C-alpha cells in the first residue's frame, strides 16, 4: 500500500474542501461579520499551507531550486487568526488584543528573511544546505508564537468566562471547546515533526510532516462538517444577535393584560412593572430564563409572581414568555432583510433553546408553523 499517495490525497482533498468552504461562504452571504471573516481566513490559511506542501511533495515546483524553496509561511497565520476569530466572536476585542498587526509583521518578516536567504545562496555567500536549517528555525519560531496564542485561547475559553458572559447566556460553546481540542492535537503533531527534523536520523521532511498535515486536513473536514450542521446557524445568529439584542430591534412586543375583576390597582402596577422589565430589557430572549430567576430580580416570591402573571396575562409563566418569543420571531420572519436566514436561527435568537420547542410554541400562538408563516409572508417580502 502506497501510504505516501494516501497522505497526499487526504491533504489535497482537505485543501480543496477548505477552498470550497470559503467560496460557498462568500457567495451565499450578503453581509460578512468579522467573526465569519476570521474563521474563513483560518480555514483558508490551512488550505493554502496544505496545497503548498502538496505541490512541493509532488515535485511540481522542483523545476527550479529557488522556486521550490520560496514557500510562503501560511502556518504563521493559522493559530493567530483562530484566536482573532475567538476574540471577535466572544465580543471581547475591547479587552483582548487580536494581534493582527503583530501576526502580519511576523509573516512578512519571515517572507523577507527567506528571500534574503535565497539571495545569499544565489550569490554563493551561503550553502544550499543552510536553507534546511533556516526551515527548522522558522518552524520553531512560528510554533512558539502559535503556542503562546493557543494558550491564550485556552485561558479565554476555560478561565475567563466572565469576559464573555453575555455570549454564554445564549450560546453553547462546546463546539468551540471541541475545536480547541482538535487544534491541540494538530499543534502536538507539529511539535513532534520539529523534534523529528532536529533529532531523528531516519525520519526527515516530508515524512516527518505527514501526521501534521493529515491532522490539519481532518481539522478542515471537521470545520466542513460544522458548516453543514452548525456554521450556517452560527453565521445567521451572529447577524441576528446584532439586530435583536444590540439596540436595533427596539423594545419587544407588548402583551395586552387580561381583564380580571380580581385584580386591584397595586397588582396592576406590579404586573406593568414586571412586564416592562421583560419587554424593554428583552428578558424573554434568554433561553435559560426561569420564574425563580425573574422573581428574585423583581424581589417577589415565585408563587406570587406566578399568580400575578396568570391573573394579568391569562397565561402561565412559560406561555407568557413564549408568546413574546413568538411575537419576536414573527417580526423577524416578516422582515425582508432576514428572508435568507434559517428559521431555526431566528427561533434560537428569539430565546427558544431547541427547534422542537420553537415550532411547538409558534404553532400554539400563531396557529401555524414558522415555515408556513414565512411562506405566507413570501409575496409581501418580494
C-alpha positions, 0 to 999 in steps of 0.5 A: 500500500502506497501510504505516501499517495494516501497522505497526499490525497487526504491533504489535497482533498482537505485543501480543496474542501477548505477552498470550497468552504470559503467560496460557498461562504462568500457567495451565499452571504450578503453581509460578512461579520468579522467573526465569519471573516476570521474563521474563513481566513483560518480555514483558508490559511490551512488550505493554502499551507496544505496545497503548498506542501502538496505541490512541493511533495509532488515535485511540481515546483522542483523545476527550479531550486529557488522556486521550490524553496520560496514557500510562503509561511501560511502556518504563521497565520493559522493559530493567530487568526483562530484566536482573532476569530475567538476574540471577535466572536466572544465580543471581547476585542475591547479587552483582548488584543487580536494581534493582527498587526503583530501576526502580519509583521511576523509573516512578512518578516519571515517572507523577507528573511527567506528571500534574503536567504535565497539571495545569499545562496544565489550569490554563493555567500551561503550553502544550499544546505543552510536553507534546511536549517533556516526551515527548522528555525522558522518552524520553531519560531512560528510554533512558539508564537502559535503556542503562546496564542493557543494558550491564550485561547485556552485561558479565554475559553476555560478561565475567563468566562466572565469576559464573555458572559453575555455570549454564554447566556445564549450560546453553547460553546462546546463546539468551540471547546471541541475545536480547541481540542482538535487544534491541540492535537494538530499543534502536538503533531507539529511539535513532534515533526520539529523534534523529528527534523532536529533529532531523528536520523531516519525520519526527515521532511516530508515524512516527518510532516505527514501526521501534521498535515493529515491532522490539519486536513481532518481539522478542515473536514471537521470545520466542513462538517460544522458548516453543514450542521452548525456554521450556517446557524452560527453565521445567521445568529451572529447577524441576528444577535446584532439586530435583536439584542444590540439596540436595533430591534427596539423594545419587544412586543407588548402583551395586552393584560387580561381583564380580571375583576380580581385584580386591584390597582397595586397588582396592576402596577406590579404586573406593568412593572414586571412586564416592562422589565421583560419587554424593554430589557428583552428578558424573554430572549434568554433561553435559560430564563426561569420564574425563580430567576425573574422573581428574585430580580423583581424581589417577589416570591415565585408563587406570587409572581406566578399568580400575578402573571396568570391573573394579568396575562391569562397565561402561565409563566412559560406561555407568557414568555413564549408568546413574546418569543413568538411575537419576536420571531414573527417580526423577524420572519416578516422582515425582508432583510432576514428572508435568507436566514434559517428559521431555526436561527431566528427561533434560537435568537428569539430565546427558544433553546431547541427547534422542537420547542420553537415550532411547538410554541409558534404553532400554539400562538400563531396557529401555524408553523414558522415555515408556513408563516414565512411562506405566507409572508413570501409575496409581501417580502418580494 
